[in-house]
Amino acid sequence: MTGTVAVPTWLAVILGITAIWALFARLLVPGARWFLSRRANRLIEELNKRLDLKIPPLTLARRQVIIDRLVYDPSVIEEATRYSEQQGVPLQVAMGHVRRYAREVAPAFNAYFYFRVGSWVSKRIVERLYRVRLGQIDEAKLQAIDPNASIVLVMNHRSNVDYVLVTYLVLERVAVSYAVGEWARVWPLQQLVRALGAYFVRRNSGNALYRRVLERYVQIAVAGGAAQAIFPEGGLTRTGELREPRIGLLDYMLRDFDPDGPRDIVFVPISINYDRVLEDRTLIAPRSDSNERHLGLQAVRVCTRMLFRSIKLKLQGRLYRFGYACANFGTPLSLRAYARQHTWVPNKESKAVRVPKVIALAEHIMAEIGQNIPVLPVALLASILTEQPEAEFSQAALEQVVQARIDALRAANAHVYIPRNDAAYFTTVGLRMLTLRHLVNLHNGAYKAAADQLPLLQYYANSISQLR
């Protein structure tokens, strides 16, 4: 009974690894999970006391729960059955596609990551890149929003920094889930994006089964009160002008909306502008249809290169921020009130009747976004210089033109952000940015648009073209 038992070395190694794994899986992992869960629950309790809108239970639900709801949703199963019959494949194959789409769409919101890591990163990024300003905002109307309503932030799309900027601006108000394009579906970015509560959208997908899964997720999120952020333009503007709205996600939200139901939908328009868009040269560069789908990834690469270059310049003591980034919050729009005003019951109407009304709603929201676009120094100076590309201006002459243009814009109820409330300084900071980037040449005290940079100047001028 006390004798020695000899075992092969390979078996001893296997037994040792098994014992270590059992200790890890049965003791350390549950303990770590309990510890992290306890901290997360305390954080959520703290946040729900501080945030203007509490984090809804759906947002905190485990990702697998959302996936299962999508997979076993009756309308999704019905579409899978139709797909099976049309494609001549077994229903199990169609349901396999459904599970893959559900895993692709479903977010994995992590409150600790969002409000600790995400908030820290977003703050560091935007404050290092820009002088961030919150322009127009009607606090009284925002505070008057029904706490039970589903909030949808609707924004123009100028840069991939939009996600970070808006997250930073609303961090003390609400946790926002973004609809993100396929460009972000790369490791490890997609894991980070999901942890921030975002979900992926395949633009221009003609797959009816995929679109039904996406539609049901959007409707479940709205019904569950999850705050969302969407870009109706569907992608980054390549000209600087606002693009025509695309109604896909809006139609999904409205298709199941009952004005007399328990939960309203409130759209909050947000208008964004920058003195410098990090991806500007990439966006205006000629491209073919074959590389159009890589635009988002190219823009991310440009942003990454610029970020590392900024770190290098910071270490050298030669870093200047890229001017101002400003956002204006428009008047919240209650869909319940809008529908009653227009005698509209979206969930009772056919697609042919509903779609024109959804388009009208999207155009209404985009018109307010356009009217509220912040007028920043670079955009205003670019509009002046591109109108007279051969003209030369002294700084004093430009200051007079800028002041006249500011007065005209304000008379038209446009929102002009004037640093230090000083039009002369407004002109100075705009010229500094344009000359540093060689978009404007300075010769013998006179400023003139650089002939080879007119397309880029026009891009910035176009951001406020709807205000003229």
Number of C-alpha atoms within 10 A of each C-alpha: 3 4 5 6 5 7 8 7 9 9 10 12 11 11 12 12 12 12 12 12 13 12 12 13 12 11 11 13 12 12 13 11 11 12 11 13 13 12 12 16 13 12 15 18 12 11 20 15 10 13 15 18 24 20 20 17 11 18 23 15 14 15 17 14 12 21 23 14 15 27 23 14 14 11 14 23 20 14 20 27 19 16 20 17 13 9 10 10 12 13 16 12 13 21 21 13 16 24 18 13 21 24 19 20 25 25 28 23 24 20 22 20 16 22 18 12 12 22 19 13 15 21 17 12 16 19 15 18 21 19 15 19 14 14 18 19 14 12 10 8 12 16 11 9 19 15 14 15 22 23 26 25 20 24 25 27 23 27 25 17 21 20 19 17 23 19 24 21 17 13 19 15 16 21 25 24 25 23 21 24 15 17 19 18 17 10 8 9 12 20 15 18 22 23 19 25 25 23 26 22 21 17 13 9 9 9 10 13 22 22 20 21 26 25 22 20 24 23 19 18 20 25 20 17 25 26 25 23 23 19 23 22 20 21 19 20 19 18 19 24 19 22 17 13 19 17 21 17 19 21 22 19 23 20 21 18 23 18 21 10 9 9 19 24 25 21 21 20 25 27 24 27 25 27 23 21 20 22 23 20 15 15 23 15 10 9 11 7 7 7 9 11 13 12 17 21 15 17 21 18 13 16 18 13 12 15 16 11 13 18 15 13 13 13 10 9 9 10 15 14 14 16 21 21 25 23 24 21 24 23 18 20 18 18 20 19 15 14 17 12 9 9 10 18 18 22 15 13 12 10 14 8 11 18 19 12 17 20 18 13 18 20 17 11 23 25 14 16 24 23 17 25 27 26 24 26 28 24 24 24 24 27 22 18 23 21 11 11 15 12 12 18 17 14 16 12 12 21 19 14 16 20 16 11 17 20 14 14 16 12 10 12 12 20 20 19 20 16 16 9 9 11 17 18 15 22 25 16 17 20 23 15 20 22 17 11 12 14 20 24 18 16 10 6 10 16 20 20 26 21 14 11 13 17 17 21 25 21 24 28 24 19 27 25 17 12 18 10
